[in-house]
């Protein structure tokens, strides 16, 4: 397995099956254009088998941290360490970029994700409540 940072839309389309839905052309271009946005893809025999996205977030009184936005692993490649390797690679980028930490949120019942993140060295912190806005309505 090899892990590469993806910077071209064609590579995102090739790994499209690893996302929750098909990559959107405009959103892909915008994501790839931001220097603080990171997309890593794991390849086996030249085929994409996993991906992770991370976004650097900076706040005036905290500095910069890495938000692990999404992790996806092809069903046939699960339980082989692909997800943990991707998370560890993103953590390496966070260190290189001077981030003070990295975080991710996941559902309480998503045991597979929790195992993957713990395997990659994550520490569990207190649960929090997520509130969201649908800003497309009004």
C-alpha positions in Angstrom: 0.0 0.0 0.0 1.2 3.5 -0.8 -0.4 6.8 0.4 -0.3 9.9 -1.7 -1.5 13.5 -1.3 -3.9 14.2 -4.1 -3.8 17.5 -5.8 -5.6 16.8 -9.1 -9.3 16.5 -9.7 -8.8 13.5 -11.9 -7.4 11.5 -8.9 -10.4 12.6 -6.8 -12.8 11.3 -9.4 -10.8 8.0 -9.6 -11.3 7.7 -5.8 -14.9 8.8 -5.9 -16.3 5.5 -4.7 -14.6 6.1 -1.3 -16.7 9.3 -0.6 -20.2 9.4 0.8 -21.4 10.6 -2.6 -19.9 11.5 -6.0 -17.3 14.3 -5.8 -18.7 17.6 -7.0 -16.6 19.4 -9.6 -16.7 22.9 -8.2 -16.3 21.7 -4.5 -13.4 19.5 -5.6 -11.6 22.4 -7.3 -12.3 24.7 -4.3 -11.0 22.0 -1.8 -7.8 21.3 -3.7 -7.1 25.0 -4.2 -6.8 25.7 -0.4 -3.3 25.1 1.0 -4.8 24.1 4.4 -7.0 21.4 2.9 -5.5 17.9 2.6 -6.7 14.8 0.7 -4.7 11.6 1.1 -5.5 8.5 -0.9 -4.2 4.9 -0.2 -3.5 2.8 -3.2 -3.2 -1.0 -3.5 -2.0 -2.3 -6.9 -2.7 1.2 -8.4 -6.3 1.3 -7.2 -7.7 3.7 -4.6 -8.7 1.7 -1.5 -8.9 4.5 1.1 -9.0 8.3 1.6 -8.8 10.8 4.4 -9.5 14.5 4.3 -8.2 17.1 6.7 -8.7 20.8 7.2 -6.4 23.1 9.1 -8.4 25.4 11.4 -6.8 28.5 13.0 -8.2 30.5 15.9 -6.6 33.7 17.3 -6.1 32.4 20.8 -5.4 28.7 20.0 -3.3 28.5 16.9 -3.8 25.9 14.2 -5.3 22.4 14.6 -6.1 19.7 12.1 -9.8 18.6 11.7 -10.1 15.1 10.3 -13.1 15.7 8.1 -13.7 12.3 6.6 -12.2 8.8 6.3 -13.3 6.2 3.8 -12.0 2.7 3.2 -13.3 0.4 0.5 -15.2 -2.6 2.0 -12.7 -5.2 0.7 -9.8 -3.2 2.2 -11.2 -2.8 5.7 -9.6 -4.4 8.8 -6.2 -4.3 7.1 -4.8 -1.1 8.7 -5.6 1.2 5.7 -7.7 3.6 7.8 -5.2 3.8 10.6 -2.3 4.3 8.1 -4.3 7.2 6.5 -5.0 8.8 9.9 -1.4 8.5 10.9 -0.3 10.1 7.6 -2.7 13.0 8.2 -1.3 13.4 11.7 2.2 13.5 10.2 1.1 16.4 7.9 -0.4 18.1 11.0 2.9 17.9 12.8 4.8 19.1 9.7 2.4 22.1 9.4 2.9 23.1 13.0 -0.6 22.1 14.2 -1.0 21.8 18.0 -3.4 18.9 17.7 -5.8 17.0 15.5 -9.4 16.0 16.2 -12.4 14.1 14.7 -16.0 13.6 15.7 -17.9 10.3 15.1 -21.1 8.8 16.2 -21.3 7.0 19.5 -22.4 3.7 17.8 -19.7 3.8 15.0 -17.4 1.3 16.7 -15.4 0.6 13.6 -14.4 4.3 13.3 -13.6 4.5 17.0 -11.4 1.4 16.8 -9.6 2.9 13.8 -9.0 6.3 15.4 -7.8 4.6 18.7 -5.5 2.3 16.7 -4.0 5.4 15.1 -3.3 6.9 18.5 -6.3 9.0 19.3 -7.4 9.7 22.9 -11.0 9.8 23.8 -12.3 13.1 25.3 -15.6 14.1 26.7 -18.6 13.8 24.5 -20.1 17.0 23.1 -23.4 18.1 21.6 -23.4 19.0 18.0 -25.7 21.8 16.9 -26.1 22.7 13.2 -27.8 25.2 10.9 -29.3 24.5 7.5 -28.3 27.9 6.0 -29.8 27.0 2.6 -33.3 27.6 4.0 -34.5 31.2 4.5 
